[in-house]
Amino acid sequence: MPPAKQPAAPFTALDFQLVLLRRMADHNPDRVDDARRTLGVSLAQMREANKRWQAMLRSPRARTAAARYRSVLGAPESATARRIGDLDCEAWRWPVPLWPDLRFEVLVAADGAVWNEWLVRAPGAAGPALRTVEDLVPWSCTVDEAARAFAPARPLEGTAPTRWGLSFTAPDRTGHRHEVAAEFTWGLLQRRC
């Protein structure tokens, strides 16, 4: 008789951080490798976590996105009613140990649909001073911080569902102005062009 199939290990908050890192590795492989080592996991473990996440997303028995986040991350640290235009939603936020000054935020509609999912600055945490293009270093700011600092910023279509872009004009340290295209993954700055 063949051995009984072992149940899959639960998907954890650590696994979820690896999923965030996996998408960021496309732009910042060295930074992601350093973060992965900080978490004490191998490249194979990061790939496996991403593979399991993708399987959860594509499963015929897949949970709703809101239920999936709750099952993986637990109850949110905070849940705040928010109005965006004429639509009401709730912003759920969880701590992300790898980035203690950030929170993973999910905007959930009244029907349970997830409208957005990204990293945002934690309440009370000091954001970066964004004044020049030189201040735009990888992982230094969130998409909303860059949009506010360099308004008016124009959104750019991302290359994947978890990617955003912004286009804006910003000065360098000498005062010369530049057209900048900034790329974000999960809401965190990855690079500027």
ABEGO torsion letter per residue (X at the ends): XBBBBBBBBBBBAAAAAAAAAAAAAAABAAAAAAAAAAAGBBAAAAAAAAAAAAAAAABAABBBAAAAAAAAAEBBABBBBBBBEABBBBBBBBBBAABAABBBBBBBBAAGBBABBBBBBBBGBBBBBBABAAABBBGABBAAAAAAAAOBBBBBBBABAABBBBBBBBBBAAGBBBBBBBBBBGGBBABBX
